Amino acid sequence: MNNTAQNQGEPDGSPLHWQPAPLQCLSGDVPTTKLTADGLKTLSQCVFEQATSLSTHLKWACIYGSVGKGTQKPDSSVNFLVCYDSGKPQEDAFVTQWIEDRLNVILGREVDVIEYVQGDEAMGFQQMEALLTGVQVFGSSAWVQPSVVFAEEKLKEGYMPTKQALPLATSVHERLPNSSNFTITTTRSHRKLRESILIDCETIRTTVMLPNNPFYLELSRTFCGFLSHEELIRTAADELQAKKLQMMDKSTEEGDSDADMDDWQHPGRYTQSRELGELWKVLSDRFSFVWQLQRLVKRADEIAERTGIKLNP
């Protein structure tokens, strides 16, 4: 880094504000459909080379998303993933934002840059997708290979549980009555249906709950309406299981094999209609419930198709 370049930023020469003149800039009038991964690699190379002066831990970068796939629209943004080695210090936190700001200028359009630190167990879905399908624009493919292998493991780990949860979620959504009185009526059919749905919700919750898996991390962000009721769902399932066991014991003691669970009036939390009402709203919203699972399964299938990864056992 020479003094002239440094002086273009803040008076103190802070690297955060260092903005050397670009070698070449695109006009914002050029539609993204005219851009190719190779052309973007050429244009962005100088940014990554300059960024290594700010952080020697920057090792690799790729383009992913619609531009990486060649399916971009005229106004599409350009998505980059940048990877750092595991020794990246906290003081290098500004580098990714510096890269994004710089690429915005050079490419003349909106650019989104996400990062991944090699060895990080909590890999997001976008990071996984980029590592598996991205077009390399900087760094060594040999260096990034361990992260690619890890991303494939995470894809396989999260795919089947998410796919298995989808038909059950669809069934729950379709079984919900249209009646607004569903949460408060005490008819036997509604009690039975409420209990059945709560048990299925607990199955869905435990099926998709894979800590640090990209699928679960993505669902924690987009499926939050459902997952925000985890405590209620778990408590309800526990109470219903306790109810079932107690009735089994009762029938054994009394020799009544036909004992009905409805004969036992359980004051459990799952009977509180106000809490249940919020959960029913989530379950009845197909977009926030079923569609989020469908979207993840579809994205995973597309990744598998592009990479040749076998997801089904």
TORKE-527643 format. One record per residue: residue in one letter; x, y, z of N, C-alpha, C, CB in turn. Coordinates in steps of 0.001 Angstrom, whole numbers, plus 500000, padded with zeros to 6 digits. Last residue first. Glycine has a CB too. Layout:
N
AXYZXYZXYZXYZ
...
END
This chain:
313
P468880458500500060469646457297500437469441456189499452469257456819501821
N469244461485498159468380460421498624469199459178498943467308460106497582
L471394463026497188470783463352498469469914462229499011469964464600498339
K474358463257495514473219462343495734472650462595497129473655460835495575
I475474465918493520475457465312494840474187464458494991475530466406495949
G475660467357491212475718465898491105475751465183492443476916465503490317
T475325470071491156476619469549491623476775468035491460476807469906493071
R472771470625490272473904471346489680475240470698490006473912472783490158
E471211468953491886471174468802490427472380469463489771469881469397489861
A471728469975494422472115468592494088472177468384492587471133467592494707
I470574472498494180472007472369494464472499470987494061472297472626495960
E467911471734493790468616472463492733470132472390492939468155473936492697
D467349470574496281467275469753495062468027470419493909465802469511494663
A467577472848497867468515471743498053468530470834496832468156470937499306
R465394474310496950466747474855496806467793473759496940466999475953497847
K463307472554497730463531472873496319464939473416496088462493473888495832
V463566472635500512463729471359499809464019471604498325462461470479499975
L462988475358500946464300474803501293464572473488500569464397474590502800
R460320475532500034461373476347499423462764475778499715461283477791499928
Q458941473844501776458998473537500340460157474271499666457669473913499656
L459246475289504160459852473962504029459995473576502562459013472910504773
Q457766477546503458459167477693503861459904476362503783459258478261505283
W455173476584502969455994477071501846457462477196502221455477478421501363
V454071475936505488454412474882504523455400475374503477453151474366503835
F454348478723506793454500477396507386454968476373506350453180476942508013
S453951481051505451454942481062506521455199479686507101454504481987507613
F452012480233503540453263480859503123454330480744504214453026482332502769
R449820479270504972450603478338504170451956478925503785449834477949502920
D448682479748507953449328480579506937450275479705506124450093481778507587
S447905478025509887446948478259508803447518479123507688445702478907509350
L449978478110511697449759476868510957448822477068509769449194475803511881
V449634480690512748450853480337512010450614479121511133452017480069512978
K447163480393514001447319481396512946448539481088512084447442482803513555
W447738478486515940446846478119514826446965479109513673445385478051515305
L449356480023517669449951478912516915449070478528515738450171477694517827
E447456481763518689448588482299517938449248481216517103449610482927518884
G445760479947520013445256480756518919446356481335518062444410481856519450
L447211478937522125446995478092520953446540478896519751445978477017521264
E447022481101523869448324480704523341448167479871522077449112479923524392
R444237481064524264444905482279523811446274481954523213445053483273524973
S443495478534525234443164478894523851443902480127523363441686479119523722
Q445013476120526885444885477577526964444713478147525559446125478209527665
T445563473486526786444147473846526710443938475351526747443380473197527845
Y448243473149527192447791473083525811446313473429525665448049471708525253
R448643473105529920448833474364529227448264474334527812450299474707529184
G446100471017531506447414471363530976447434472643530172447917470257530133
P444179469750533075444235471216533045445533471740532441444072471769534445
H442268467096531875443641467544532133443732469064532017444630466869531151
Q440057464836532666440082466281532444441438466833532859438941466985533227
W439478461889531110440401462523532065440509464009531759441807461854532014
D437961461032529101437381460930530433438246461623531472437184459475530812
D439438461089526828438591462249527061437955462218528455437507462323525995
M440609458619526690441416459727527181440570460954527481442489460077526174
D438652455925527807438828456992526826439641458128527425437466457510526335
A438956452429528194439023453761528817439361454812527775440068453786529956
D438746449841527421438104450832526561438126452227527175436674450421526274
S439770448146529239440587448362528046440013449429527141440735447079527278
D439769448108532453438900448683531413439749449022530201438150449953531933
G440963447421534805440621446362533878439704446811532772439998445243534603
E441889449301536445440454449057536510440006447933535588439706450315536170
E444614449265535857444181449078537240442715448686537316444419450347538045
T444548449795533103445143448546533595444652448234535000446679448633533580
S443427452288532979442703451193532352443222449853532820442800451287530845
K445406453738534324444058453673534867443291452483534297443308454970534577
D447561453505532569447673452948533923446296452762534539448535453859534817
M446484454887530414446854453481530247446958452803531604448185453351529480
M446208457392531535445000456677531156445282455200530923444390457296529910
Q448903458029531845448043457937533022446771457170532699447699459334533550
L449784458099529195450340457112530112449447456934531333451745457519530543
K448286460281528205448133458954527611448616457872528566448898458867526288
K449255462357529774447831462016529802447605460602529280447018463023528972
A451877462427528933451593462099530329450137461670530491451901463302531241
Q451446463229526307452056461937526551451789461487527990453565461995526271
L450403465746526776449558464749526119450114463348526313449426465058524629
E452617466979527920451392466824528694450472465762528090450659468156528785
D454430466929525800454764466255527057453507465990527881455761467097527870
A453058468518523944453366467125523620453678466328524879454546467050522645
A453020470963525318451772470284524966452011468810524688451126470946523751
T455755471543525441454989471353526671453705470584526398454667472704527316
R456333471826522680457017470802523478456241470497524756458445471254523824
I454669474005522037454520472721521347455138471598522170455170472777519950
L455672476012523744454279475591523836454093474207523217453363476612523147
E458311476192522786458054475822524180456631475313524358458303477016525107
E457990476960520060458611475684520425458253475250521843460120475783520290
H457044479156518807456121478464519696456681477116520149454777478266519005
S458922479937517051458756480783518233457791480161519236458259482168517826
L458638478213514929459643477885515928459552478766517167461011478001515327
F456601479566513452456380478239514022457346477961515162456522477168512947
G457861481983512843456516481982513403456205480662514084455489482262512318
C460278481302511640460299481762513027458909481786513659460912483143513101
F461191480480509341460144479623509904459868480050511338460554478122509847
T463366482066508751462170482190507909460962481446508468462469481681506524
R465262481553510810465071482907510293463734483056509571466212483273509351
S465194478925511278465131479791512453464877481236512044466428479690513268
L465679477981508737464316477907509254464147478785510494463952476456509582
E468436478390508677467582479126507745466130479120508233467676478515506326
L469220476600510642469543478018510800468691478879509874471031478262510525
Y468351474210509491467722474681510725467999476165510956468219473862511920
F470059474127507241468613474068507076467918474634508318468155472614506811
P472688474185508327472200475279507481470681475299507317472838475189506128
N472996473320511791472816472873510408472241474011509573471889471629510344
N473092474172514393474225474531513534474109473989512114475500474031514149
P470813471614515400471621472793515740472847472934514836472066472717517197
L468107470660514040469494470210513894470395471413514162469763469597512459
M464972470094513962465859470734514927467253470097514891465264470639516344
V463182468781512395464004469810511740465045470415512677463116470914511196
T462043466975514253462633466490512996463577467516512393461536466143511988
T460951468448516292462114467611516609462806467105515346461691466425517478
R458858469714514813459882470483515537461133469646515789459321470995516873
I457326467562513881457963468478512931459112469215513607456936469485512366
T456472466549516357457265465708515456458006466567514435456363464684514736
E454978468709517256456166468313518010457072467418517158455761467583519310
C452943468637515360453829469810515429455105469486516192453107470993516094
D451712466246516059452397466343514766453343467543514737451373466449513620
I450636467022518518451604465917518467452398465967517166450887464552518601
L448882469009517613449985469363518503451059468276518525449462469609519915
I447081467474516099447891468499515446449089468885516310447041469737515139
S445921465891518098446630465266516980447564466262516298445630464699515963
E444699467841519673445753467011520236446597466370519133445152465930521138
R442811468856517866443824469733518450444999468922518978443219470582519575
L441282466531517441442030467119516340443119468050516855441092467874515403
K440164466120519975440998465088519358441878465673518262440128463970518788
R438673468460520235439738468142521193440701467136520594439149467596522505
H436910468196518076437893469283518067439017469035519060437215470610518379
S435454465935518886436188465915517614437251467010517568435218466080516436
R434289466760521320435281465685521300436101465705520021434600464334521455
T434081470256521858433564469027521278434673467995521207432971469283519882
T434744472687522842435090471526523661434513470231523111434609471732525077
T436305475526521307435211474571521423435674473326522168434670474195520035
I438603477028520974437889477132522250436739476136522402437356478521522407
T439769476799518489440663476798519665439909476769520984441559478016519635
F437646476987516656438371475718516797439179475662518086439295475505515608
N436272479177515976436005478637517309436804477370517593434527478350517465
S436684479781513396437470480562514351437278480054515779437088482041514266
S436868477151511036436131477800512125437065478542513070435320476769512905
N438292475678509299438169477107509005437533477868510161437350477315507738
P440567473284510750439230473737510364439232475244510077438206473404511475
L443465471776509509442948472859510336441561473274509862443903474062510312
R444453470001507677443490469492508664442896470588509537444155468462509544
E446359471321506199445119470948505525444050470479506503445389469863504507
H448465471602508044447829472784507455446456472441506871448730473386506364
V449121468911508494448659469761509592447892470959509042449851470235510455
S449990468167505920448837467507506523448246468348507653449232466126507048
T452251469776505671451143469931504718449867469336505291451483469263503367
A453819468672507691453392470073507789452215470339506859454562471022507453
L454205466150506585453505466259507856453000467681508059454421465844509015
P455669466728504274454306466170504145453512466248505448454379464717503687
L458061467975505609457179468679504675455796468041504541457827468739503321
A459727466382507094458805467254507822457758467867506901459576468357508531
Q461297465162505169460361464336505929459336465180506674461117463458506913
K462840467321504362461923466710503398460878465852504112462702465858502379
T464318467723506671463450468786506169462417468231505201464278469876505488
P465713465255506885464783465694507935463811466773507455465563466216509126
M467171465334504342466130464348504595465201464741505744466760463015504890
Y468971467662504626467991467498503548466851466563503929468673466976502304
G470981467824506535469744468566506748468637468272505756470032470000506714
E473058466160505617472550466024506982471182466671507148473529466635507968
K473655467096503082473098465752503233472461465563504606474185464701503014
L474676469622503780473559469497502846472871468144503030474046469663501386
K476857468946505380475741469664505977474493469580505102476119471120506212
E478518467760503473478053466981504629476828467628505263479175466842505675
E478982469962501845478262468806501305477721467933502432479180467977500387
A480464471561503595479170472043503103478341470888502545479370473123502021
F482780470013503850481943470240505024480541470697504612482594471282505952
V483751470287501252483414468952501767482479469075502967484697468171502161
V484246473036501264483290472467500307482827471093500781483920472364498894
S486234473206503174484957473867503438483874473343502503485096475387503287
P488322471820501878487763471311503141486412471936503487488737471564504276
Q488709473567499532488140472226499433487621471666500759489166471298498880
V490042475956499573488643475970499987488036474568500044487837476836499043
W492615475303498615492448475854499959491007475713500444492867477325499982
A492117474460496021492646473488496985492434473989498413494153473225496726
S491392476788494778490356475763494962490811474706495959490002475101493618
S492493479918495904492856478569495480491729477587495767494140478116496177
G491469483239494749492006482250495669492224480891495041491103482109496832
F488487484252493106489722484624493794490161483461494684489526485928494636
V486278483258491953486832484471491334488142484901491994485817485612491412
Q484351480370491318485514480962491980486025482179491216486632479924492119
V480998480210491574482059480292490568483241481037491189481556481013489256
G479127477999493806479699479266493372480789479126492318480248479986494547
T478093475688494885477701476025493511478385477271492960476218476215493446
L479112475292497467478872474127496610478636474499495146477685473351497127
L479315477801498592480498476940498575480329475788497586480776476391499979
A476642478684498366477716479355497632478956478471497517478079480674498315
E475290476941500119474936476982498702476055477597497869473641477770498501
M476519477649502569476592476282502053476341476254500545475577475380502777
Q475731480328502722477150479978502698477347478587502118477750480055504109
Q472952480032502855473558480740501733475044480415501611473362482244501890
F472709478659505305472283478019504068472914478697502851470758478046503956
G475648478901507476474329479274507003473997478631505668474225480768506890
M477334476997509832477323477409508423475893477703507993477952476314507514
A478790476684512523477484477273512214477485477853510807477120478365513240
E481453475946512598480441474895512608479071475421512198480359474263513983
D484130477136510795482971477567511574481878476500511467482446478957511080
G486124476431509055486057475718510319484880476105511184487298475937511074
Q486597479632507664486837478187507551486864477538508933488164477912506808
V484028481842507688485345481591508264485548480089508306485487482225509692
Y482377483602505187482461482345505937483892482199506419482024481110505062
E480146486303504256481446485711504558481308484381505271482271486658505399
I478606488072501509478547487368502787479897486706503018477384486313502812
V477611490851499736478770490020500078478529489396501452480099490860500068
D475884492144497045475741491582498387476903490633498645474373490845498550
V475531495061495163476331493860495403476112493426496848477855494116495115
E473944497008492748473903496460494104474681495155494168472449496238494560
R476362498573490494475047498008490836475099497449492254474628496891489818
G478956499001489546477898499941489209476502499431489476478006500313487795
L481273497694490072480299496998489235479090497866488905479844495732489921
I482678499557491650483285499027490422482248498404489493484350497993490769
V480915500054493805481425501137492958481893500589491615482578501881493661
N480479497532494888479333498355494479479759499451493513478655498977495705
L483061496852495606482447496168494468481211496920493974482070494731494850
R483353498506497873484238498663496720483641498038495462485600498040497012
D481458497488499624481388498891499191482200499108497930481884499827500299
E482445494857499918481119495097499344480998496528498829480025494817500384
I484941495337501129484870494660499826483529494949499159485071493127499989
W484088496478503520484940497257502611484875496659501210486413497293503120
Q482746494323504642481978495512504265482768496387503315481580496314505502
T484979492660505074483892492220504194483051493403503733483004491192504908
V486513494186506944487019493923505589485905493521504629488079492828505627
F485842494543509577485395495556508618485669495181507163486062496866508925
A487057492582511113485621492460510854485133493422509775484848492698512129
D489589492442511997489412492368510539487929492332510147490126491125509982
E489515492293514717489786493611514130489697493612512607491158494088514551
Q489227489608515259488059490463515357488284491804514670487693490679516809
P491139487602512877490920488293514153489706489209514103492154489099514533
K491219484428511434490747485802511241490462486481512587489479485814510363
G492041481824511418492758482749512284492297484188512172494200482682511986
S490767480311509535490251480257510905490948481222511852490381478862511439
D490527482386506566491028481245507331490589481374508788492575481147507231
Y487544483367504796488745483676505568489240482403506246488465484792506621
C485784484044501816486176483092502853487496483508503486486288481673502272
V482897485530500460484332485637500724484658484727501899484758487122501018
L480541485396497912480946484824499196482445485012499318480546483305499316
F478338487661496243479677487110496457479744486450497832480761488220496330
N475921488493493848476204487916495160477598487299495209475156486864495513
V474447491263492412475507490268492258475909489807493651476741490849491471
S470974491821491518472204492149492235473216491032491993471936492343493768
S469188492350488466469651491474489546470885492037490223469947490077489012
D467988493612486362468247494403487563468730493557488747466996495150487956
P467769491631484352468495492887484074468857493681485321467670493758483171
K468427488474486082467550489420485404468301490729485183466248489659486221
Q470323485381485791470053486714486325469091487509485445471352487478486482
T471218482849485405469766483057485299469367484456485764469014481999486123
G473761481914485862473457482436484534471975482668484324473969481498483485
K474613481174488324473870480170487561473591480613486132472566479854488255
G475823483512489175476621482297489122475963481211488299476880481790490509
V473560485121489127474663485402488201475564484185488066475481486620488678
S471979483984491186471502483977489797472622484244488801470404485012489617
G474498482517493347473171483081493081472858483083491597473074484498493631
Y477955483635493444476903482613493501475563483283493219476884481888494895
I481405483915493117480106484493492763479089483369492823480129485175491336
C483936483742495717483190483206494574481956484054494330482791481726494811
A487188483629497243485918484304496965485256483659495751486137485826496726
W489723483346499787488959482792498661487680483589498481488637481288498887
K491171484490501911491787483436501112491038483062499833491930482231501945
L492098486752504336491198486564503195491847485599502215490870487925502498
H494128487227506075493326486024506326492284485789505230492630486133507681
T495296489611505724495993488475505113495216487180505301497394488330505706
S493619492456505094493551491236505906494228490097505162492078490868506244
L494514494498503490493809494847504715493708493654505659492420495375504390
S495597493229501406496469494170502105495847494606503428496752495395501224
T493474491900500445494469491094501158495509491977501840495159490124500194
A492152493905499066491621493503500373492612492648501148490315492743500201
Q493495494005496656493648495115497587493200494721498992492855496326497102
E492544491589495612493979491771495804494254492910496785494670492048494459
F489850492152495466490304491105496383491808491194496638489950489725495825
V489893494223493551489321494453494878489841493424495871487785494407494821
C490939493065491258491712494104491934491205494365493345491672495389491131
Q488861491302490499490153490788490947490936491825491744490972490331489755
S486543492235489368486624492212490831487994491804491364485589491276491375
L486885492024486597486618493325487195486858493344488707485197493735486903
T487276489256486293488307490204485857488135491556486551488258490384484327
K484850488302487257486100487884487892487214488868487553486489486455487448
L483080489343485443483048489835486803484312489455487573481826489303487514
G483741487766483227483920489212483176483938489826484560482828489846482350
D483018485236484185484412485514483813484687487009483783484736484899482447
A480263485530484546481110485246485701482567485558485398480963483787486126
T478952488355482733479311486940482843480202486759484062480028486433481548
L476286490608481997477488490258482744477710488746482768477398490796484169
K473892491208480937475044491312480038476341490869480717475189492746479536
T472118491154482990472056490048482035473237490060481067470750490104481256
T472409493559484231473136492417484793473114491216483858472546492030486141
P472827496262481921471984495304482641472805494114483126470833494820481745
V474424499274482384474634497944481797473783496941482569476155497533481829
D474112501491483895473164501310482798473303499941482142473356502399481759
G476188501708485601474970501129486140473915500915485075474421502004487226
S479233500796484055478136501742484180476924501022484745477803502396482817
L482103499579485763480965499366484887479947500476485098480328497985485137
C485547500540485815484211500561486414483156500297485344483943501917487114
Q488869499776486666487844499800485630486485499749486312488017498613484623
L490438500278488838491101500092487547490099500227486416491795498722487482
P489485502828491155489281501541490495490025501480489177487799501286490267
A491627504389493563490840504526492333490692503177491647491494505542491375
P491233503351496961492046503593495779491177503639494533493122502517495636
Q490208504146499796489460503936498563490339504246497353488189504810498544
W490093503584503164491006503611502026490241503244500768492202502649502243
H488741503377505443488306504426504517489200504520503287488275505765505227
L490015501363506783488573501249506589488069502230505549487846501471507898
P492629502147507130492331501258505998490839501107505751492941499892506235
S493340505546507808492670504346508274492290503456507096491429504709509094
G494759507920507518495126506793506674494469505491507090496602506622506680
D493946510138508816494803509236509578495206508003508780494106508813510846
P492287511385506983493598511964507240494522511034507999493448513236507998
E490769508726505005490763509658506112492167510213506334490239508981507384
G492036508354501710491018508076502713491007509153503768491245506715503353
Q494149508975500156492839509187499546491714508941500537492669508285498338
N496424508264501446495982509635501660494639509935500999497022510589501142
Q496895505678500526496430505879501881495817507264502067497568505678502854
A497866506175497966496596505475498130496031505704499515496766503982497873
T500262507434498649499258508145497846497899507522498013499646508151496372
N501715505512499975501205506648500730500124507409499975502334507581501078
N500761502115499025501616503295498996500947504472499695501962503665497555
M500856498828500000500000500000500000500902501235500000499026499998501232
END
